[in-house]
Amino acid sequence: MADKKQNNRRNNRNNDEDYNPKFRKMRKKVCALCSDKNFVLDYKNPEQLRKFINEKGKILPRRATGACAKHQRDITLAVKRARHIAILPYSAND
Ligand SMILES: [Zn+2]
């Protein structure tokens, strides 16, 4: 029974992915802005925007924020506005 199942599998290379750390299974992140209707992104709120930048002040990529494409654009815009009015750093050197 088990052997037959193995033979039916055309591409056995797929098995390798299970052991490759590059393809380790991750829990799918849901967009924080989509999931919370009351969440209003505010460029005048540095506490809120700090979640979307790293310690160097760089905007985190989508794979880190978990935001959808639409909201990642909103986040980027908000962070850039906040930088312009000097409530977030363009860069930070520790
Ligand atoms: Zn979203």
PDB file of the backbone (N, CA, C, O) and the ligand in Angstrom, with CONECT records:
HET     ZN  A 101       1
ATOM      1  N   MET A   1       0.833  -1.210   0.000  1.00  0.00           N
ATOM      2  CA  MET A   1       0.000   0.000   0.000  1.00  0.00           C
ATOM      3  C   MET A   1       0.863   1.253   0.000  1.00  0.00           C
ATOM      4  O   MET A   1       0.681   2.148  -0.825  1.00  0.00           O
ATOM      5  N   ALA A   2       1.782   1.302   0.915  1.00  0.00           N
ATOM      6  CA  ALA A   2       2.638   2.478   1.055  1.00  0.00           C
ATOM      7  C   ALA A   2       3.561   2.622  -0.149  1.00  0.00           C
ATOM      8  O   ALA A   2       3.856   3.736  -0.583  1.00  0.00           O
ATOM      9  N   ASP A   3       4.021   1.474  -0.695  1.00  0.00           N
ATOM     10  CA  ASP A   3       4.913   1.509  -1.849  1.00  0.00           C
ATOM     11  C   ASP A   3       4.185   2.050  -3.070  1.00  0.00           C
ATOM     12  O   ASP A   3       4.751   2.823  -3.844  1.00  0.00           O
ATOM     13  N   LYS A   4       2.953   1.652  -3.239  1.00  0.00           N
ATOM     14  CA  LYS A   4       2.168   2.087  -4.388  1.00  0.00           C
ATOM     15  C   LYS A   4       1.988   3.601  -4.368  1.00  0.00           C
ATOM     16  O   LYS A   4       2.065   4.259  -5.405  1.00  0.00           O
ATOM     17  N   LYS A   5       1.753   4.133  -3.200  1.00  0.00           N
ATOM     18  CA  LYS A   5       1.579   5.579  -3.046  1.00  0.00           C
ATOM     19  C   LYS A   5       2.861   6.319  -3.456  1.00  0.00           C
ATOM     20  O   LYS A   5       2.815   7.373  -4.090  1.00  0.00           O
ATOM     21  N   GLN A   6       3.982   5.746  -3.081  1.00  0.00           N
ATOM     22  CA  GLN A   6       5.276   6.343  -3.401  1.00  0.00           C
ATOM     23  C   GLN A   6       5.496   6.345  -4.913  1.00  0.00           C
ATOM     24  O   GLN A   6       6.026   7.307  -5.470  1.00  0.00           O
ATOM     25  N   ASN A   7       5.077   5.245  -5.580  1.00  0.00           N
ATOM     26  CA  ASN A   7       5.270   5.141  -7.019  1.00  0.00           C
ATOM     27  C   ASN A   7       4.385   6.109  -7.781  1.00  0.00           C
ATOM     28  O   ASN A   7       4.755   6.597  -8.849  1.00  0.00           O
ATOM     29  N   ASN A   8       3.231   6.378  -7.233  1.00  0.00           N
ATOM     30  CA  ASN A   8       2.317   7.294  -7.908  1.00  0.00           C
ATOM     31  C   ASN A   8       2.843   8.717  -7.916  1.00  0.00           C
ATOM     32  O   ASN A   8       2.424   9.547  -8.723  1.00  0.00           O
ATOM     33  N   ARG A   9       3.750   8.979  -7.025  1.00  0.00           N
ATOM     34  CA  ARG A   9       4.302  10.324  -6.938  1.00  0.00           C
ATOM     35  C   ARG A   9       5.291  10.533  -8.082  1.00  0.00           C
ATOM     36  O   ARG A   9       6.344   9.898  -8.128  1.00  0.00           O
ATOM     37  N   ARG A  10       4.946  11.419  -8.992  1.00  0.00           N
ATOM     38  CA  ARG A  10       5.778  11.590 -10.183  1.00  0.00           C
ATOM     39  C   ARG A  10       7.082  12.293  -9.860  1.00  0.00           C
ATOM     40  O   ARG A  10       8.153  11.884 -10.307  1.00  0.00           O
ATOM     41  N   ASN A  11       6.979  13.342  -9.086  1.00  0.00           N
ATOM     42  CA  ASN A  11       8.165  14.149  -8.831  1.00  0.00           C
ATOM     43  C   ASN A  11       8.637  13.929  -7.401  1.00  0.00           C
ATOM     44  O   ASN A  11       8.149  14.550  -6.457  1.00  0.00           O
ATOM     45  N   ASN A  12       9.604  13.023  -7.273  1.00  0.00           N
ATOM     46  CA  ASN A  12      10.100  12.714  -5.937  1.00  0.00           C
ATOM     47  C   ASN A  12      11.005  13.799  -5.389  1.00  0.00           C
ATOM     48  O   ASN A  12      11.337  13.800  -4.203  1.00  0.00           O
ATOM     49  N   ARG A  13      11.402  14.720  -6.247  1.00  0.00           N
ATOM     50  CA  ARG A  13      12.264  15.804  -5.778  1.00  0.00           C
ATOM     51  C   ARG A  13      11.541  16.695  -4.772  1.00  0.00           C
ATOM     52  O   ARG A  13      12.171  17.381  -3.967  1.00  0.00           O
ATOM     53  N   ASN A  14      10.215  16.675  -4.829  1.00  0.00           N
ATOM     54  CA  ASN A  14       9.432  17.463  -3.878  1.00  0.00           C
ATOM     55  C   ASN A  14       9.743  17.078  -2.436  1.00  0.00           C
ATOM     56  O   ASN A  14       9.629  17.888  -1.517  1.00  0.00           O
ATOM     57  N   ASN A  15      10.138  15.818  -2.266  1.00  0.00           N
ATOM     58  CA  ASN A  15      10.450  15.346  -0.920  1.00  0.00           C
ATOM     59  C   ASN A  15      11.609  16.124  -0.314  1.00  0.00           C
ATOM     60  O   ASN A  15      11.666  16.341   0.896  1.00  0.00           O
ATOM     61  N   ASP A  16      12.535  16.542  -1.180  1.00  0.00           N
ATOM     62  CA  ASP A  16      13.713  17.251  -0.690  1.00  0.00           C
ATOM     63  C   ASP A  16      13.335  18.572  -0.023  1.00  0.00           C
ATOM     64  O   ASP A  16      14.008  19.024   0.904  1.00  0.00           O
ATOM     65  N   GLU A  17      12.258  19.183  -0.499  1.00  0.00           N
ATOM     66  CA  GLU A  17      11.855  20.482   0.042  1.00  0.00           C
ATOM     67  C   GLU A  17      11.520  20.405   1.526  1.00  0.00           C
ATOM     68  O   GLU A  17      11.683  21.374   2.268  1.00  0.00           O
ATOM     69  N   ASP A  18      11.048  19.232   1.941  1.00  0.00           N
ATOM     70  CA  ASP A  18      10.687  19.080   3.340  1.00  0.00           C
ATOM     71  C   ASP A  18      11.899  19.235   4.252  1.00  0.00           C
ATOM     72  O   ASP A  18      11.779  19.596   5.422  1.00  0.00           O
ATOM     73  N   TYR A  19      13.081  18.949   3.676  1.00  0.00           N
ATOM     74  CA  TYR A  19      14.285  18.997   4.502  1.00  0.00           C
ATOM     75  C   TYR A  19      15.097  20.266   4.250  1.00  0.00           C
ATOM     76  O   TYR A  19      16.047  20.565   4.973  1.00  0.00           O
ATOM     77  N   ASN A  20      14.707  21.000   3.221  1.00  0.00           N
ATOM     78  CA  ASN A  20      15.440  22.224   2.895  1.00  0.00           C
ATOM     79  C   ASN A  20      14.970  23.367   3.795  1.00  0.00           C
ATOM     80  O   ASN A  20      13.793  23.726   3.770  1.00  0.00           O
ATOM     81  N   PRO A  21      15.870  23.939   4.585  1.00  0.00           N
ATOM     82  CA  PRO A  21      15.449  25.010   5.502  1.00  0.00           C
ATOM     83  C   PRO A  21      14.905  26.236   4.780  1.00  0.00           C
ATOM     84  O   PRO A  21      14.168  27.027   5.368  1.00  0.00           O
ATOM     85  N   LYS A  22      15.268  26.399   3.497  1.00  0.00           N
ATOM     86  CA  LYS A  22      14.766  27.528   2.720  1.00  0.00           C
ATOM     87  C   LYS A  22      13.250  27.471   2.571  1.00  0.00           C
ATOM     88  O   LYS A  22      12.579  28.500   2.494  1.00  0.00           O
ATOM     89  N   PHE A  23      12.723  26.247   2.532  1.00  0.00           N
ATOM     90  CA  PHE A  23      11.294  26.064   2.312  1.00  0.00           C
ATOM     91  C   PHE A  23      10.583  25.606   3.574  1.00  0.00           C
ATOM     92  O   PHE A  23       9.538  24.957   3.512  1.00  0.00           O
ATOM     93  N   ARG A  24      11.162  25.951   4.725  1.00  0.00           N
ATOM     94  CA  ARG A  24      10.543  25.531   5.973  1.00  0.00           C
ATOM     95  C   ARG A  24       9.142  26.131   6.078  1.00  0.00           C
ATOM     96  O   ARG A  24       8.914  27.283   5.711  1.00  0.00           O
ATOM     97  N   LYS A  25       8.228  25.339   6.577  1.00  0.00           N
ATOM     98  CA  LYS A  25       6.841  25.803   6.640  1.00  0.00           C
ATOM     99  C   LYS A  25       6.703  26.929   7.658  1.00  0.00           C
ATOM    100  O   LYS A  25       7.150  26.824   8.800  1.00  0.00           O
ATOM    101  N   MET A  26       6.071  28.006   7.208  1.00  0.00           N
ATOM    102  CA  MET A  26       5.828  29.135   8.107  1.00  0.00           C
ATOM    103  C   MET A  26       4.322  29.356   8.212  1.00  0.00           C
ATOM    104  O   MET A  26       3.567  29.097   7.275  1.00  0.00           O
ATOM    105  N   ARG A  27       3.910  29.842   9.378  1.00  0.00           N
ATOM    106  CA  ARG A  27       2.505  30.184   9.535  1.00  0.00           C
ATOM    107  C   ARG A  27       2.233  31.421   8.704  1.00  0.00           C
ATOM    108  O   ARG A  27       2.949  32.417   8.810  1.00  0.00           O
ATOM    109  N   LYS A  28       1.208  31.361   7.884  1.00  0.00           N
ATOM    110  CA  LYS A  28       0.910  32.487   7.012  1.00  0.00           C
ATOM    111  C   LYS A  28       0.444  33.670   7.848  1.00  0.00           C
ATOM    112  O   LYS A  28      -0.505  33.583   8.627  1.00  0.00           O
ATOM    113  N   LYS A  29       1.156  34.790   7.650  1.00  0.00           N
ATOM    114  CA  LYS A  29       0.776  35.990   8.388  1.00  0.00           C
ATOM    115  C   LYS A  29      -0.408  36.648   7.703  1.00  0.00           C
ATOM    116  O   LYS A  29      -0.485  36.692   6.475  1.00  0.00           O
ATOM    117  N   VAL A  30      -1.322  37.153   8.503  1.00  0.00           N
ATOM    118  CA  VAL A  30      -2.451  37.859   7.917  1.00  0.00           C
ATOM    119  C   VAL A  30      -2.190  39.352   8.076  1.00  0.00           C
ATOM    120  O   VAL A  30      -1.639  39.801   9.080  1.00  0.00           O
ATOM    121  N   CYS A  31      -2.600  40.111   7.059  1.00  0.00           N
ATOM    122  CA  CYS A  31      -2.353  41.546   7.061  1.00  0.00           C
ATOM    123  C   CYS A  31      -3.009  42.194   8.282  1.00  0.00           C
ATOM    124  O   CYS A  31      -4.210  42.043   8.505  1.00  0.00           O
ATOM    125  N   ALA A  32      -2.205  42.917   9.068  1.00  0.00           N
ATOM    126  CA  ALA A  32      -2.689  43.531  10.307  1.00  0.00           C
ATOM    127  C   ALA A  32      -3.750  44.591  10.020  1.00  0.00           C
ATOM    128  O   ALA A  32      -4.667  44.797  10.814  1.00  0.00           O
ATOM    129  N   LEU A  33      -3.613  45.258   8.876  1.00  0.00           N
ATOM    130  CA  LEU A  33      -4.547  46.337   8.553  1.00  0.00           C
ATOM    131  C   LEU A  33      -5.853  45.809   7.972  1.00  0.00           C
ATOM    132  O   LEU A  33      -6.907  46.424   8.135  1.00  0.00           O
ATOM    133  N   CYS A  34      -5.777  44.663   7.292  1.00  0.00           N
ATOM    134  CA  CYS A  34      -7.001  44.058   6.760  1.00  0.00           C
ATOM    135  C   CYS A  34      -7.798  43.398   7.871  1.00  0.00           C
ATOM    136  O   CYS A  34      -9.028  43.463   7.889  1.00  0.00           O
ATOM    137  N   SER A  35      -7.085  42.758   8.804  1.00  0.00           N
ATOM    138  CA  SER A  35      -7.768  41.986   9.841  1.00  0.00           C
ATOM    139  C   SER A  35      -8.433  42.888  10.880  1.00  0.00           C
ATOM    140  O   SER A  35      -9.422  42.499  11.503  1.00  0.00           O
ATOM    141  N   ASP A  36      -7.885  44.101  11.066  1.00  0.00           N
ATOM    142  CA  ASP A  36      -8.450  45.021  12.056  1.00  0.00           C
ATOM    143  C   ASP A  36      -9.064  46.221  11.366  1.00  0.00           C
ATOM    144  O   ASP A  36      -8.356  47.101  10.877  1.00  0.00           O
ATOM    145  N   LYS A  37     -10.393  46.252  11.330  1.00  0.00           N
ATOM    146  CA  LYS A  37     -11.105  47.332  10.632  1.00  0.00           C
ATOM    147  C   LYS A  37     -10.906  48.683  11.296  1.00  0.00           C
ATOM    148  O   LYS A  37     -10.965  49.727  10.646  1.00  0.00           O
ATOM    149  N   ASN A  38     -10.667  48.647  12.620  1.00  0.00           N
ATOM    150  CA  ASN A  38     -10.530  49.905  13.360  1.00  0.00           C
ATOM    151  C   ASN A  38      -9.116  50.476  13.294  1.00  0.00           C
ATOM    152  O   ASN A  38      -8.854  51.581  13.769  1.00  0.00           O
ATOM    153  N   PHE A  39      -8.208  49.696  12.692  1.00  0.00           N
ATOM    154  CA  PHE A  39      -6.818  50.132  12.594  1.00  0.00           C
ATOM    155  C   PHE A  39      -6.700  51.215  11.534  1.00  0.00           C
ATOM    156  O   PHE A  39      -6.917  50.964  10.349  1.00  0.00           O
ATOM    157  N   VAL A  40      -6.354  52.424  11.972  1.00  0.00           N
ATOM    158  CA  VAL A  40      -6.182  53.528  11.034  1.00  0.00           C
ATOM    159  C   VAL A  40      -4.715  53.917  11.041  1.00  0.00           C
ATOM    160  O   VAL A  40      -4.171  54.327  12.066  1.00  0.00           O
ATOM    161  N   LEU A  41      -4.089  53.784   9.896  1.00  0.00           N
ATOM    162  CA  LEU A  41      -2.680  54.119   9.786  1.00  0.00           C
ATOM    163  C   LEU A  41      -2.525  55.635   9.801  1.00  0.00           C
ATOM    164  O   LEU A  41      -3.122  56.350   8.996  1.00  0.00           O
ATOM    165  N   ASP A  42      -1.702  56.106  10.746  1.00  0.00           N
ATOM    166  CA  ASP A  42      -1.557  57.546  10.921  1.00  0.00           C
ATOM    167  C   ASP A  42      -0.081  57.911  10.853  1.00  0.00           C
ATOM    168  O   ASP A  42       0.728  57.427  11.646  1.00  0.00           O
ATOM    169  N   TYR A  43       0.263  58.776   9.890  1.00  0.00           N
ATOM    170  CA  TYR A  43       1.678  59.148   9.743  1.00  0.00           C
ATOM    171  C   TYR A  43       2.160  60.060  10.863  1.00  0.00           C
ATOM    172  O   TYR A  43       3.360  60.302  11.001  1.00  0.00           O
ATOM    173  N   LYS A  44       1.210  60.573  11.674  1.00  0.00           N
ATOM    174  CA  LYS A  44       1.592  61.425  12.801  1.00  0.00           C
ATOM    175  C   LYS A  44       1.770  60.614  14.087  1.00  0.00           C
ATOM    176  O   LYS A  44       1.986  61.171  15.163  1.00  0.00           O
ATOM    177  N   ASN A  45       1.678  59.307  13.956  1.00  0.00           N
ATOM    178  CA  ASN A  45       1.782  58.424  15.123  1.00  0.00           C
ATOM    179  C   ASN A  45       3.034  57.544  15.025  1.00  0.00           C
ATOM    180  O   ASN A  45       2.980  56.451  14.461  1.00  0.00           O
ATOM    181  N   PRO A  46       4.156  58.015  15.570  1.00  0.00           N
ATOM    182  CA  PRO A  46       5.408  57.254  15.428  1.00  0.00           C
ATOM    183  C   PRO A  46       5.385  55.905  16.156  1.00  0.00           C
ATOM    184  O   PRO A  46       6.043  54.956  15.729  1.00  0.00           O
ATOM    185  N   GLU A  47       4.631  55.823  17.249  1.00  0.00           N
ATOM    186  CA  GLU A  47       4.562  54.562  18.002  1.00  0.00           C
ATOM    187  C   GLU A  47       3.999  53.444  17.121  1.00  0.00           C
ATOM    188  O   GLU A  47       4.463  52.305  17.150  1.00  0.00           O
ATOM    189  N   GLN A  48       2.994  53.809  16.349  1.00  0.00           N
ATOM    190  CA  GLN A  48       2.347  52.843  15.464  1.00  0.00           C
ATOM    191  C   GLN A  48       3.278  52.455  14.312  1.00  0.00           C
ATOM    192  O   GLN A  48       3.382  51.282  13.955  1.00  0.00           O
ATOM    193  N   LEU A  49       3.948  53.451  13.740  1.00  0.00           N
ATOM    194  CA  LEU A  49       4.790  53.204  12.570  1.00  0.00           C
ATOM    195  C   LEU A  49       6.082  52.481  12.912  1.00  0.00           C
ATOM    196  O   LEU A  49       6.705  51.864  12.047  1.00  0.00           O
ATOM    197  N   ARG A  50       6.485  52.559  14.179  1.00  0.00           N
ATOM    198  CA  ARG A  50       7.736  51.927  14.601  1.00  0.00           C
ATOM    199  C   ARG A  50       7.689  50.408  14.421  1.00  0.00           C
ATOM    200  O   ARG A  50       8.729  49.756  14.327  1.00  0.00           O
ATOM    201  N   LYS A  51       6.479  49.855  14.375  1.00  0.00           N
ATOM    202  CA  LYS A  51       6.331  48.412  14.170  1.00  0.00           C
ATOM    203  C   LYS A  51       6.728  48.009  12.748  1.00  0.00           C
ATOM    204  O   LYS A  51       7.014  46.842  12.478  1.00  0.00           O
ATOM    205  N   PHE A  52       6.742  48.987  11.852  1.00  0.00           N
ATOM    206  CA  PHE A  52       6.980  48.675  10.442  1.00  0.00           C
ATOM    207  C   PHE A  52       8.372  49.075   9.979  1.00  0.00           C
ATOM    208  O   PHE A  52       8.679  48.978   8.791  1.00  0.00           O
ATOM    209  N   ILE A  53       9.220  49.525  10.904  1.00  0.00           N
ATOM    210  CA  ILE A  53      10.604  49.843  10.546  1.00  0.00           C
ATOM    211  C   ILE A  53      11.543  49.054  11.444  1.00  0.00           C
ATOM    212  O   ILE A  53      11.166  48.656  12.546  1.00  0.00           O
ATOM    213  N   ASN A  54      12.757  48.827  10.978  1.00  0.00           N
ATOM    214  CA  ASN A  54      13.725  48.118  11.825  1.00  0.00           C
ATOM    215  C   ASN A  54      14.525  49.113  12.655  1.00  0.00           C
ATOM    216  O   ASN A  54      14.271  50.317  12.609  1.00  0.00           O
ATOM    217  N   GLU A  55      15.487  48.606  13.410  1.00  0.00           N
ATOM    218  CA  GLU A  55      16.214  49.487  14.343  1.00  0.00           C
ATOM    219  C   GLU A  55      17.058  50.526  13.623  1.00  0.00           C
ATOM    220  O   GLU A  55      17.445  51.538  14.208  1.00  0.00           O
ATOM    221  N   LYS A  56      17.346  50.267  12.333  1.00  0.00           N
ATOM    222  CA  LYS A  56      18.097  51.244  11.548  1.00  0.00           C
ATOM    223  C   LYS A  56      17.188  52.285  10.896  1.00  0.00           C
ATOM    224  O   LYS A  56      17.662  53.224  10.257  1.00  0.00           O
ATOM    225  N   GLY A  57      15.889  52.109  11.064  1.00  0.00           N
ATOM    226  CA  GLY A  57      14.942  53.061  10.495  1.00  0.00           C
ATOM    227  C   GLY A  57      14.443  52.672   9.121  1.00  0.00           C
ATOM    228  O   GLY A  57      13.680  53.410   8.499  1.00  0.00           O
ATOM    229  N   LYS A  58      14.878  51.497   8.639  1.00  0.00           N
ATOM    230  CA  LYS A  58      14.442  51.053   7.308  1.00  0.00           C
ATOM    231  C   LYS A  58      13.038  50.457   7.382  1.00  0.00           C
ATOM    232  O   LYS A  58      12.659  49.845   8.381  1.00  0.00           O
ATOM    233  N   ILE A  59      12.281  50.646   6.315  1.00  0.00           N
ATOM    234  CA  ILE A  59      10.942  50.066   6.236  1.00  0.00           C
ATOM    235  C   ILE A  59      11.070  48.565   6.038  1.00  0.00           C
ATOM    236  O   ILE A  59      11.808  48.111   5.163  1.00  0.00           O
ATOM    237  N   LEU A  60      10.356  47.793   6.846  1.00  0.00           N
ATOM    238  CA  LEU A  60      10.427  46.340   6.758  1.00  0.00           C
ATOM    239  C   LEU A  60       9.752  45.843   5.480  1.00  0.00           C
ATOM    240  O   LEU A  60       8.772  46.435   5.029  1.00  0.00           O
ATOM    241  N   PRO A  61      10.268  44.763   4.895  1.00  0.00           N
ATOM    242  CA  PRO A  61       9.633  44.207   3.699  1.00  0.00           C
ATOM    243  C   PRO A  61       8.323  43.509   4.044  1.00  0.00           C
ATOM    244  O   PRO A  61       8.038  43.237   5.211  1.00  0.00           O
ATOM    245  N   ARG A  62       7.554  43.231   3.041  1.00  0.00           N
ATOM    246  CA  ARG A  62       6.243  42.614   3.198  1.00  0.00           C
ATOM    247  C   ARG A  62       6.329  41.266   3.908  1.00  0.00           C
ATOM    248  O   ARG A  62       5.448  40.898   4.685  1.00  0.00           O
ATOM    249  N   ARG A  63       7.421  40.530   3.621  1.00  0.00           N
ATOM    250  CA  ARG A  63       7.571  39.208   4.245  1.00  0.00           C
ATOM    251  C   ARG A  63       7.763  39.330   5.751  1.00  0.00           C
ATOM    252  O   ARG A  63       7.534  38.373   6.490  1.00  0.00           O
ATOM    253  N   ALA A  64       8.189  40.523   6.209  1.00  0.00           N
ATOM    254  CA  ALA A  64       8.368  40.736   7.648  1.00  0.00           C
ATOM    255  C   ALA A  64       7.129  41.367   8.279  1.00  0.00           C
ATOM    256  O   ALA A  64       6.749  41.011   9.394  1.00  0.00           O
ATOM    257  N   THR A  65       6.495  42.310   7.561  1.00  0.00           N
ATOM    258  CA  THR A  65       5.322  42.973   8.131  1.00  0.00           C
ATOM    259  C   THR A  65       4.075  42.108   7.989  1.00  0.00           C
ATOM    260  O   THR A  65       3.164  42.190   8.813  1.00  0.00           O
ATOM    261  N   GLY A  66       4.030  41.278   6.943  1.00  0.00           N
ATOM    262  CA  GLY A  66       2.862  40.449   6.686  1.00  0.00           C
ATOM    263  C   GLY A  66       1.723  41.216   6.049  1.00  0.00           C
ATOM    264  O   GLY A  66       0.618  40.691   5.908  1.00  0.00           O
ATOM    265  N   ALA A  67       1.984  42.464   5.661  1.00  0.00           N
ATOM    266  CA  ALA A  67       0.923  43.299   5.095  1.00  0.00           C
ATOM    267  C   ALA A  67       0.643  42.904   3.651  1.00  0.00           C
ATOM    268  O   ALA A  67       1.521  42.393   2.957  1.00  0.00           O
ATOM    269  N   CYS A  68      -0.583  43.144   3.205  1.00  0.00           N
ATOM    270  CA  CYS A  68      -0.926  42.905   1.809  1.00  0.00           C
ATOM    271  C   CYS A  68      -0.325  44.039   0.968  1.00  0.00           C
ATOM    272  O   CYS A  68       0.137  45.043   1.509  1.00  0.00           O
ATOM    273  N   ALA A  69      -0.337  43.871  -0.336  1.00  0.00           N
ATOM    274  CA  ALA A  69       0.320  44.833  -1.229  1.00  0.00           C
ATOM    275  C   ALA A  69      -0.241  46.237  -1.055  1.00  0.00           C
ATOM    276  O   ALA A  69       0.502  47.217  -1.016  1.00  0.00           O
ATOM    277  N   LYS A  70      -1.567  46.319  -0.950  1.00  0.00           N
ATOM    278  CA  LYS A  70      -2.237  47.618  -0.796  1.00  0.00           C
ATOM    279  C   LYS A  70      -1.799  48.313   0.482  1.00  0.00           C
ATOM    280  O   LYS A  70      -1.466  49.498   0.474  1.00  0.00           O
ATOM    281  N   HIS A  71      -1.802  47.564   1.583  1.00  0.00           N
ATOM    282  CA  HIS A  71      -1.479  48.169   2.859  1.00  0.00           C
ATOM    283  C   HIS A  71       0.021  48.396   3.028  1.00  0.00           C
ATOM    284  O   HIS A  71       0.432  49.300   3.755  1.00  0.00           O
ATOM    285  N   GLN A  72       0.846  47.576   2.357  1.00  0.00           N
ATOM    286  CA  GLN A  72       2.290  47.824   2.417  1.00  0.00           C
ATOM    287  C   GLN A  72       2.588  49.175   1.762  1.00  0.00           C
ATOM    288  O   GLN A  72       3.455  49.917   2.224  1.00  0.00           O
ATOM    289  N   ARG A  73       1.868  49.486   0.692  1.00  0.00           N
ATOM    290  CA  ARG A  73       2.032  50.795   0.038  1.00  0.00           C
ATOM    291  C   ARG A  73       1.636  51.910   0.998  1.00  0.00           C
ATOM    292  O   ARG A  73       2.316  52.932   1.088  1.00  0.00           O
ATOM    293  N   ASP A  74       0.525  51.706   1.718  1.00  0.00           N
ATOM    294  CA  ASP A  74       0.066  52.709   2.692  1.00  0.00           C
ATOM    295  C   ASP A  74       1.095  52.899   3.802  1.00  0.00           C
ATOM    296  O   ASP A  74       1.373  54.021   4.225  1.00  0.00           O
ATOM    297  N   ILE A  75       1.653  51.783   4.264  1.00  0.00           N
ATOM    298  CA  ILE A  75       2.665  51.835   5.329  1.00  0.00           C
ATOM    299  C   ILE A  75       3.884  52.613   4.850  1.00  0.00           C
ATOM    300  O   ILE A  75       4.389  53.494   5.545  1.00  0.00           O
ATOM    301  N   THR A  76       4.347  52.270   3.647  1.00  0.00           N
ATOM    302  CA  THR A  76       5.507  52.944   3.067  1.00  0.00           C
ATOM    303  C   THR A  76       5.280  54.445   2.977  1.00  0.00           C
ATOM    304  O   THR A  76       6.146  55.243   3.336  1.00  0.00           O
ATOM    305  N   LEU A  77       4.101  54.813   2.490  1.00  0.00           N
ATOM    306  CA  LEU A  77       3.761  56.235   2.343  1.00  0.00           C
ATOM    307  C   LEU A  77       3.734  56.925   3.706  1.00  0.00           C
ATOM    308  O   LEU A  77       4.251  58.031   3.863  1.00  0.00           O
ATOM    309  N   ALA A  78       3.129  56.262   4.682  1.00  0.00           N
ATOM    310  CA  ALA A  78       3.021  56.839   6.028  1.00  0.00           C
ATOM    311  C   ALA A  78       4.396  57.019   6.663  1.00  0.00           C
ATOM    312  O   ALA A  78       4.664  58.039   7.297  1.00  0.00           O
ATOM    313  N   VAL A  79       5.264  56.029   6.491  1.00  0.00           N
ATOM    314  CA  VAL A  79       6.615  56.125   7.060  1.00  0.00           C
ATOM    315  C   VAL A  79       7.383  57.257   6.394  1.00  0.00           C
ATOM    316  O   VAL A  79       8.086  58.016   7.062  1.00  0.00           O
ATOM    317  N   LYS A  80       7.248  57.370   5.081  1.00  0.00           N
ATOM    318  CA  LYS A  80       7.957  58.427   4.357  1.00  0.00           C
ATOM    319  C   LYS A  80       7.452  59.815   4.763  1.00  0.00           C
ATOM    320  O   LYS A  80       8.237  60.757   4.878  1.00  0.00           O
ATOM    321  N   ARG A  81       6.151  59.933   4.976  1.00  0.00           N
ATOM    322  CA  ARG A  81       5.591  61.211   5.448  1.00  0.00           C
ATOM    323  C   ARG A  81       6.120  61.535   6.831  1.00  0.00           C
ATOM    324  O   ARG A  81       6.495  62.670   7.123  1.00  0.00           O
ATOM    325  N   ALA A  82       6.143  60.502   7.687  1.00  0.00           N
ATOM    326  CA  ALA A  82       6.621  60.695   9.056  1.00  0.00           C
ATOM    327  C   ALA A  82       8.087  61.120   9.072  1.00  0.00           C
ATOM    328  O   ALA A  82       8.490  61.943   9.893  1.00  0.00           O
ATOM    329  N   ARG A  83       8.882  60.556   8.161  1.00  0.00           N
ATOM    330  CA  ARG A  83      10.293  60.947   8.053  1.00  0.00           C
ATOM    331  C   ARG A  83      10.405  62.407   7.635  1.00  0.00           C
ATOM    332  O   ARG A  83      11.237  63.157   8.145  1.00  0.00           O
ATOM    333  N   HIS A  84       9.552  62.786   6.702  1.00  0.00           N
ATOM    334  CA  HIS A  84       9.606  64.154   6.172  1.00  0.00           C
ATOM    335  C   HIS A  84       9.324  65.193   7.253  1.00  0.00           C
ATOM    336  O   HIS A  84       9.937  66.261   7.276  1.00  0.00           O
ATOM    337  N   ILE A  85       8.393  64.871   8.147  1.00  0.00           N
ATOM    338  CA  ILE A  85       8.094  65.802   9.231  1.00  0.00           C
ATOM    339  C   ILE A  85       8.917  65.488  10.484  1.00  0.00           C
ATOM    340  O   ILE A  85       8.630  65.972  11.579  1.00  0.00           O
ATOM    341  N   ALA A  86       9.944  64.667  10.287  1.00  0.00           N
ATOM    342  CA  ALA A  86      10.971  64.402  11.312  1.00  0.00           C
ATOM    343  C   ALA A  86      10.436  63.781  12.601  1.00  0.00           C
ATOM    344  O   ALA A  86      10.930  64.083  13.687  1.00  0.00           O
ATOM    345  N   ILE A  87       9.435  62.920  12.484  1.00  0.00           N
ATOM    346  CA  ILE A  87       9.024  62.168  13.677  1.00  0.00           C
ATOM    347  C   ILE A  87       9.531  60.727  13.606  1.00  0.00           C
ATOM    348  O   ILE A  87       9.422  59.972  14.572  1.00  0.00           O
ATOM    349  N   LEU A  88      10.083  60.358  12.453  1.00  0.00           N
ATOM    350  CA  LEU A  88      10.797  59.077  12.326  1.00  0.00           C
ATOM    351  C   LEU A  88      12.135  59.372  11.661  1.00  0.00           C
ATOM    352  O   LEU A  88      12.240  60.305  10.865  1.00  0.00           O
ATOM    353  N   PRO A  89      13.164  58.578  11.984  1.00  0.00           N
ATOM    354  CA  PRO A  89      14.476  58.815  11.364  1.00  0.00           C
ATOM    355  C   PRO A  89      14.570  58.244   9.950  1.00  0.00           C
ATOM    356  O   PRO A  89      13.953  57.227   9.634  1.00  0.00           O
ATOM    357  N   TYR A  90      15.356  58.922   9.103  1.00  0.00           N
ATOM    358  CA  TYR A  90      15.680  58.335   7.794  1.00  0.00           C
ATOM    359  C   TYR A  90      16.662  57.198   7.995  1.00  0.00           C
ATOM    360  O   TYR A  90      16.602  56.172   7.316  1.00  0.00           O
ATOM    361  N   SER A  91      17.569  57.400   8.943  1.00  0.00           N
ATOM    362  CA  SER A  91      18.526  56.343   9.292  1.00  0.00           C
ATOM    363  C   SER A  91      18.949  56.555  10.732  1.00  0.00           C
ATOM    364  O   SER A  91      18.904  57.667  11.258  1.00  0.00           O
ATOM    365  N   ALA A  92      19.362  55.456  11.362  1.00  0.00           N
ATOM    366  CA  ALA A  92      19.822  55.555  12.736  1.00  0.00           C
ATOM    367  C   ALA A  92      21.077  54.710  12.882  1.00  0.00           C
ATOM    368  O   ALA A  92      21.087  53.523  12.556  1.00  0.00           O
ATOM    369  N   ASN A  93      22.125  55.337  13.372  1.00  0.00           N
ATOM    370  CA  ASN A  93      23.367  54.599  13.609  1.00  0.00           C
ATOM    371  C   ASN A  93      23.585  54.446  15.104  1.00  0.00           C
ATOM    372  O   ASN A  93      23.710  55.420  15.846  1.00  0.00           O
ATOM    373  N   ASP A  94      23.627  53.178  15.519  1.00  0.00           N
ATOM    374  CA  ASP A  94      23.840  52.927  16.955  1.00  0.00           C
ATOM    375  C   ASP A  94      25.319  52.656  17.227  1.00  0.00           C
ATOM    376  O   ASP A  94      25.703  52.422  18.373  1.00  0.00           O
TER     377      ASP A  94
HETATM  378 ZN    ZN A 101      -4.141  44.599   4.015  1.00  0.00          ZN2+
END
